[in-house]
Amino acid sequence: MSDNMVQLTIDGVPVEVERGTLIIRAAEQVGIRIPRFCDHPLLKPAGACRQCLVDVAAPDREGNVRAFPKPQASCTMTVMPGMVVNTQRTSETAAKAQRGIMEFLLVNHPLDCPVCDKGGECPLQNQALSNGRETSRFADVKRVYAKPVSLTSQILLDRDRCILCQRCVRFAKQIAGDPFIDLQGRGGGSAPTEHHQHMGEQIGSFDTQVLGFTDPVSNPDGHTLTGLESLSGPTGQSAVIGSTNFGPSTEDELDMSGRPFASYFSGNVIQICPVGALTSKSYRFRSRPFDLVSTPSVTEHDASGSAIRIDVRRGQVTRRLAGEDMDVNEEWITDKDRFAFTWQSQDRRLRHPLVRNEAGELVPTSWADALDRVAQALRSGTSGYLPGGRLTFEDSYAWAKFARVVGRTNDIDQRVRFGSDEELKFLAARVAGTGLGVTYRDLETAGQVLLVGLEPEDECGSIFLRLRKGVLAGSVKVTMVAPFASHGSRKLRAQLVQAAPGTEPEVLAAMDQGNPYAEHADALASGGVILIGERAANIAGTLTAALHLAERTGAKIAWVPRRAGERGGLEAGALPNLLPFGRLVSDPEARADISAAWGTEIPSENGYDAERILAAARAGSINTLLVGGVDVRDFPNPEMARDALDHAGFVVALEVNATEVTERADVVLPVAPPVEKPGTFINWEGRLRPFGQAISSTALDDRQILQRIAQVCGFDLGLSTLKSLYEEVNQLMDWDGKRASGPAVVAAPLPKLQPGQLVLDTHKLMIDDALTLAGATDLQLSARRPVARVSRGTAQALNLKVGEQITISTERGHVTMPVITASMPDKMVWLPQNNGVNVFEKLGEVGSIATVSVMEESK
């Protein structure tokens, strides 16, 4: 037996487990389940509920096995050699102790199971039946609280149901790093008639109006919660923001509802709550578990590939839960993944094909008419393709094949954002066709992770949680190249390597031996990882410098796009320089390979990127433009994109909902959202993430529509079924031919600023004004308030005061919002993109020159 293994006996069954294993885990390994409430495998032991008490005996110093005088909590005690454990199955002492604990837990618990959201899937119900008394001895009046209390804009708390297991508290502190909820008070508290008002032990947020602290001032700031006025506090008043004992000091610490910002991951506390104390406002009183049809699925909001579960009642999605996948998201998802699903069933949902009539109006038509019009337009001249970055792999593959076979062009680009030729070369050299690369488990134990152009908490929540897990375990350190330390970077204890916009290539190039950043290069050389976000393409030379750093240090490198379909689209060949699985358009051997599979000759020249496709459509050199799920606000110049669509010869839009693109289209073809189709996303790791169809629907996906258009044009894509697509794709997945060389781009010179001028920087936060958040009102109220950030030196030079409204102006326009100071380079200003205002549209892209002035009302 290994020195790391321990032998013990549980209910008479010999067990051998690793040293340090908890008794409750050891019992699970031999199929013995001990009841519990506070225990969770991903949280540290707490021993708070005491429901897992067992009878324990262990050898003393002389080797005699002696019983412990009292039952022990199996969720906090680790195994010992020779230990003898008797659970409720074989020990009446343990069973009696568990019945006693259950009786205590039910003393004040309300008998409201028929109206409780947890009813039917409640561990308290189940264990009260299996491990509780048959009858209750409690005959007095139960303790009550006014309810519900609003913890956030989307989470409601019924305190009389809470059993103080502290799962929610431990998740907020240990996993998310956002202590928005905590255990407060002590004991049973004092009677309401006593003047000192000692608060009993309860779960909540630090809000005097909600939790009943002694607070002589009621609602001093007049803040109210939009849409939540009907919620009550402990004495019946509205659940308003009224705390005088705790409060944010700056606007960036508030959410849009006026509360202190809670967390991007707060919804997980609802799912892990073992009773009905924490509920979702959007799901409350909407369904019973036995009314739901559940389907495993994958998030469509980011490139994490997080597993989710979709619950449907009567053809409508009622809620989404975290799925369990220990290799990816473990058991956690973001609030965006959990609550933002209403966009797939909004009033703006497209149900029928639309065509533009002679009066210039979009009117419904038949599928045959719509497809025939598209086919006629394609036959009449050249075409360009903008599929967007949110498609499944299957749909992206159909777009890529359609462009080459029917359109006879490589003018296809899924990047509806800032993109560059440098990025195209980087993706071709280091990402496309590489399969599963750096994984979540690699990040957790990497030793050193360098983040370049990536804010994990905002752009890929599962990466943030996995990095934080590794940081807390001491197995990884994080370094971030960024202008300032964000909220997320502080929770990762990240070391900031400060870089103003445009200086990233210089900073990365300096990370070598014998310079101020040598420690980072040394750490990367020991199995480190460089994570590159899609924003790294904004600054010329950044991707080149990152590749050189990886080559010098031997670090692994991984690319993290923001959208769920970008990695799949890359592998499918939905880019102007790439064919499926990393084959280069410029490589004759690669073209020949694809030509043999697709039965047509592939154009030999690289196509236009998205910006050039739009420009060509505006100029008339591209006659027909096919556009997928595109939000024009994501382009570096949204007005230019709108102008191109307005003046394009013929525009075809394949969309789920009515958008700015469909309003400008000549033919609109409705496509199925992810909930109404099966498919596969490929996450940032390169891991396949297949999902099933959750709702029965007759809606067609992009693949089916493109197949039908091709047939009208006289082509057969061979993609009429998923089986035929997979048979074709499986023959193309392995490519060992020519690979692209990495980019070699020199950083552009920094602009020379005149007095009073600042460099603009921006990126998206997780909760913003995205089209996929439509209808998720409660979630949008939890978004961070938009603020402009400048350095203290810049604030002093421009005479700016924290909290005052400032106007940021460029040649394109101006934006007004409150300002705060941060530790960041001088002569720059940072604003959140598409959070209340579209920075790209109003001001310009990253690196634009801006000026700042103070609004008259703020002076």
Order of alpha helices (4+ residues) and beta strands (2+ residues): beta-beta-alpha-beta-beta-beta-beta-alpha-alpha-beta-beta-alpha-beta-beta-alpha-alpha-beta-beta-beta-beta-alpha-beta-beta-alpha-beta-alpha-alpha-alpha-beta-alpha-alpha-beta-alpha-beta-alpha-alpha-beta-alpha-beta-alpha-beta-beta-alpha-alpha-beta-alpha-beta-alpha-beta-beta-beta-alpha-alpha-beta-alpha-beta-alpha-beta-beta-beta-alpha-beta
